[in-house]
Amino acid sequence: MNQRVLVASNRGPVSYQFGADGSLTTSRGGGGMIAGVTDGLAALGPEASTTWICAALSDADRAVARRRGTSAGNGIPVRMLDIAPDVFDRAYNRVANSTLWFLLHQLFDTPNQPRFGREFRRDWESYLAYNEAFADALIEEALTPEAATGEGSPQVLIQDYHLCLAPRLFRDRLRSRLGGRLGGRLGGADPAAGIGHFCHTPWAPPDYYRMLPDDVGRALLDGILGADRAGFHAERWATAFMDCCAAVLGADVRRTGLAGPGPGPVGRVTYRGHVTEVAVHPLGVDAAALRERARAGDVRAHAGALRRAAGDRKLIVRVDRTELSKNIVRGLAAYRELLATRPQWRGRVVHLAFAYPSRSALAEYRAYTDQVRELARQISEEFRTADWDPLVLEVKDDYPRSLAACALADVLLVNPIRDGMNLVAQEGPVLSERGCALVLSREAGAAATLAADALLVNPYDVTETADALQRALEMPDAERQRRGAALAATAAADPPARWLGGQLASLGLGS
Ligand code: F6P
């Protein structure tokens, strides 16, 4: 049977730009979710027929979206939705990024934020409309003539906190439009079997989650519970989600925990007569493909330039988007404390801090970026000598340069306040040429799999992080190589093909 897979996410695998002459050029969409889904879909092979539904994010995307039909992004048919700019802005910037991201990462400055007034109600209406646009598009893609025979009826994979309402909206639309008329996966007593939702972020515990207005908190949970399977990168986030379902909705929650190492179900939530399986699917990296990419000339050229600039000094590397959750400021403060309290490292270490732009439409992000720049400037000024600059801060995104830095790193610093998974913590050890020591926040989802071989830190504890940097710098070569190899093996254990394939298998694909 031909496999039909529909993916829905805010950002898609391709984005368009207008050139100077008005022509359209494309670039690959960025971020861990895009990489995981793209590579996972590629691994399904030619038997699979896929469509990726995403939002048009720019004027150039909108121009493409208005032509309707699908365009190809990394070989995957993509359908972009031309959602009205003001609706998109309120759904994406105000609700998804300013409210849900802050909630799920527990980032609110609670004496001042959040504040749910009339404006938020308008924003929430837009979030609903935005989710409805996705549900409508999914229905159109699902209800093909082939689906009516049961052949090629789709599995639907809905991504992330932007689209919490879409699973329920899609399920309800499917029921009311089709009832039991369809065969196959979309037929029978439960016409919508085959809907997965995956959250790439952490989930908040009930006490924090309850900051949301009651109806909003309930709607988000109820929306995800429209799926047959709700996935998370780590058991901790899956458990927090189930706790919210019990505390906020009063749903019937059966927690089983993971049966063994690796992906699998951790519980079931029954609500409004429907059972949603809650599961953990950690996303790792395709080690072979990553190493192959790192052998390319552009990466080698960057590696040469970085090595020449650093000389034989040790390298502490970090690579992040400049998001508040990434904790870049405390990471810099820890490096400053290392240099202040261990003068023996002055002149012998360089910190490469790559902090790439993110969500600059939000004032909080712009202010945070300024804070990062200012602290970096202070550190350079405080410790710089005639022949040594302790810190190189790069804010312009450069993927090959990031790969080169990871290949050269002696120490990789990944210290998020909270993180759904964190791919850099996995890519770094895979790319490392001599084995790197990983200083890792215990609040990253990746800590669940990498804890044994990383140096775990409390991300709020600057002194502990400075101590861990010291330990990492002093780690004997043999231990660093042993730990680095173990980290790389763990990271390679759940490549995107397995991550996505496992989700589809649990939804019945190929059965
Ligand atoms: O990939 C990491 C992530 O946190 C995903 O959860 C999410 O899809 C993405 O970032 C969103 O980022 P952006 O707002 O830049 O599209």
Boltz pocket constraint, residues with backbone or C-beta under 6 A from the ligand:
constraints:
  - pocket:
      binder: B
      contacts: [[A, 10], [A, 11], [A, 30], [A, 31], [A, 32], [A, 33], [A, 34], [A, 160], [A, 200], [A, 201], [A, 358], [A, 359], [A, 420]]
      max_distance: 6.0
